[in-house]
């Protein structure tokens, strides 16, 4: 190995050890852990999965979250099944419908060093109104690097947005 290669390797970020994975509705219907996400969670020592109770705008206004919580619980267990089939041992919970609040709550108990967002393609037919600018909101609220994966209706990755840890403006 050349000196330049060694220097480049030493600067490379180590794999995340504790990954917080937020998964949106419909995306958990795939029958396996998506290929682009697999290396991030396979190398982790601990994976915590959040399945937020995604409500429609009208359900949110009416505080009608019961059906969304049941759907989130089903989604969480499907994700667990997919990860167990890949030899992984995740844990997690159904989470608040406000995904930023859900992540904040999880970070109180789970000291993640990477947040992975598994979201619908913006503008797709299954996009939930609460996913709008979620990656940007997560990055502005938390001192944890985040990667957003965007999926189409068939479960294929159509975009990836990496964001290293950035200094938060106006916060100590």
C-alpha positions as CSV (number, residue, x, y, z in Angstrom):
1,X,0.0,0.0,0.0
2,X,1.4,3.4,-1.0
3,X,1.7,6.2,1.6
4,X,-1.0,8.1,-0.2
5,X,-3.4,5.1,-0.1
6,X,-2.7,4.7,3.6
7,X,-3.3,8.4,4.3
8,X,-6.6,8.3,2.3
9,X,-7.7,5.2,4.2
10,X,-6.9,6.8,7.6
11,X,-9.1,9.8,6.7
12,X,-12.0,7.6,5.6
13,X,-14.8,7.6,8.2
14,X,-15.1,4.3,10.0
15,X,-18.3,2.4,9.5
16,X,-21.2,3.5,11.7
17,X,-21.5,1.3,14.8
18,X,-25.0,2.4,15.9
19,X,-27.4,3.0,13.1
20,X,-30.8,4.6,13.6
21,X,-33.1,3.6,10.6
22,X,-36.3,5.4,10.0
23,X,-38.6,3.6,7.5
24,X,-41.7,5.0,5.8
25,X,-44.9,3.3,4.9
26,X,-45.2,1.1,1.8
27,X,-41.4,0.9,1.6
28,X,-41.4,-2.0,4.1
29,X,-43.4,-4.1,1.6
30,X,-40.2,-5.1,-0.2
31,X,-39.1,-8.7,0.6
32,X,-35.6,-7.9,1.7
33,X,-33.3,-5.2,3.0
34,X,-32.6,-2.9,0.0
35,X,-29.2,-3.4,-1.4
36,X,-28.0,0.2,-1.0
37,X,-28.9,0.2,2.7
38,X,-27.6,-3.3,3.5
39,X,-23.8,-2.4,3.9
40,X,-24.7,0.4,6.3
41,X,-26.6,-1.8,8.6
42,X,-24.6,-5.0,8.1
43,X,-21.5,-3.4,9.4
44,X,-23.2,-1.8,12.4
45,X,-23.0,-3.3,15.8
46,X,-26.5,-2.1,16.7
47,X,-29.5,-1.1,14.6
48,X,-32.5,0.6,15.9
49,X,-35.5,0.9,13.6
50,X,-38.2,3.6,13.8
51,X,-41.5,3.1,12.1
52,X,-43.4,6.4,12.5
53,X,-47.1,6.5,12.7
54,X,-47.7,8.3,9.4
55,X,-51.0,10.0,9.3
56,X,-52.7,11.9,6.6
57,X,-53.1,15.7,7.1
58,X,-56.7,15.2,8.1
59,X,-55.9,12.4,10.6
60,X,-53.2,14.6,12.1
61,X,-55.6,17.6,12.5
62,X,-58.2,15.2,14.1
63,X,-55.5,13.5,16.2
64,X,-56.7,10.2,14.7
65,X,-53.5,8.1,15.0
66,X,-54.8,4.7,16.0
67,X,-54.9,3.2,12.5
68,X,-51.5,4.8,11.6
69,X,-50.0,3.2,14.8
70,X,-51.3,-0.2,13.8
71,X,-49.9,0.2,10.3
72,X,-46.6,1.4,11.7
73,X,-46.4,-1.7,14.0
74,X,-47.0,-4.0,11.0
75,X,-44.3,-2.1,9.0
76,X,-41.9,-2.4,11.9
77,X,-42.4,-6.2,12.1
78,X,-42.0,-6.6,8.3
79,X,-38.7,-4.7,8.5
80,X,-37.6,-6.9,11.4
81,X,-38.5,-10.0,9.4
82,X,-36.4,-8.8,6.4
83,X,-33.4,-8.0,8.6
84,X,-33.6,-11.3,10.5
85,X,-33.6,-13.1,7.1
86,X,-30.3,-11.2,6.4
87,X,-28.9,-12.4,9.7
88,X,-29.3,-9.1,11.5
89,X,-30.7,-8.6,14.9
90,X,-32.4,-5.1,15.0
91,X,-34.6,-3.6,17.7
92,X,-36.9,-0.6,17.5
93,X,-40.3,0.9,18.0
94,X,-43.3,2.4,16.6
95,X,-42.7,6.2,16.7
96,X,-44.4,9.5,16.8
97,X,-46.0,10.8,13.7
98,X,-43.7,13.8,13.7
99,X,-40.6,12.1,12.4
100,X,-38.2,14.7,13.8
101,X,-39.8,14.2,17.3
102,X,-39.6,10.4,16.7
103,X,-35.8,10.7,16.0
104,X,-35.3,13.0,19.0
105,X,-37.1,10.6,21.3
106,X,-35.0,7.6,20.0
107,X,-31.7,9.5,20.4
108,X,-32.5,9.9,24.1
109,X,-32.2,6.1,24.5
110,X,-30.1,5.1,21.5
111,X,-26.8,6.9,20.9
112,X,-26.7,6.6,17.1
113,X,-23.6,7.6,15.0
114,X,-25.6,7.5,11.8
115,X,-29.2,8.2,10.8
116,X,-30.5,6.4,7.7
117,X,-33.8,7.8,6.3
118,X,-35.8,5.4,4.0
119,X,-38.2,7.8,2.3
120,X,-40.5,7.9,-0.7
121,X,-39.4,9.7,-3.8
122,X,-40.5,13.3,-3.5
123,X,-43.6,13.8,-5.7
124,X,-44.4,10.1,-5.8
125,X,-47.9,8.9,-5.3
126,X,-47.1,7.4,-1.8
127,X,-45.2,10.3,-0.4
128,X,-46.5,11.3,3.0
129,X,-46.9,15.0,3.6
130,X,-44.7,14.6,6.7
131,X,-41.8,13.5,4.6
132,X,-41.5,16.9,2.9
133,X,-38.0,18.2,3.5
134,X,-37.4,15.6,6.2
135,X,-33.8,15.0,5.4
136,X,-33.1,18.7,5.7
137,X,-35.0,19.0,8.9
138,X,-33.2,16.0,10.4
139,X,-29.8,17.5,9.5
140,X,-30.7,20.9,11.0
141,X,-31.8,19.4,14.3
142,X,-29.3,16.7,15.1
143,X,-25.5,16.4,15.5
144,X,-25.5,13.0,13.8
145,X,-24.6,12.4,10.1
146,X,-27.6,11.4,8.0
147,X,-28.1,9.6,4.7
148,X,-31.5,9.8,2.9
149,X,-32.5,7.1,0.4
150,X,-35.4,7.8,-1.8
151,X,-37.5,5.0,-3.2
152,X,-40.0,4.8,-6.0
153,X,-43.4,2.9,-5.8
154,X,-41.7,-0.4,-6.8
155,X,-39.1,-0.2,-4.0
156,X,-36.1,0.8,-6.1
157,X,-33.7,3.5,-4.9
158,X,-34.1,6.5,-7.1
159,X,-31.9,8.9,-5.1
160,X,-29.4,9.1,-2.3
161,X,-28.5,12.2,-0.3
162,X,-25.5,12.0,1.9
163,X,-24.8,14.7,4.5
164,X,-21.9,14.7,6.9
165,X,-22.2,16.3,10.2
166,X,-22.5,20.0,9.8
167,X,-22.2,22.8,12.4
168,X,-25.7,23.9,13.5
169,X,-26.3,27.6,13.1
170,X,-27.2,29.5,16.2
171,X,-26.9,26.5,18.6
172,X,-24.2,25.7,21.1
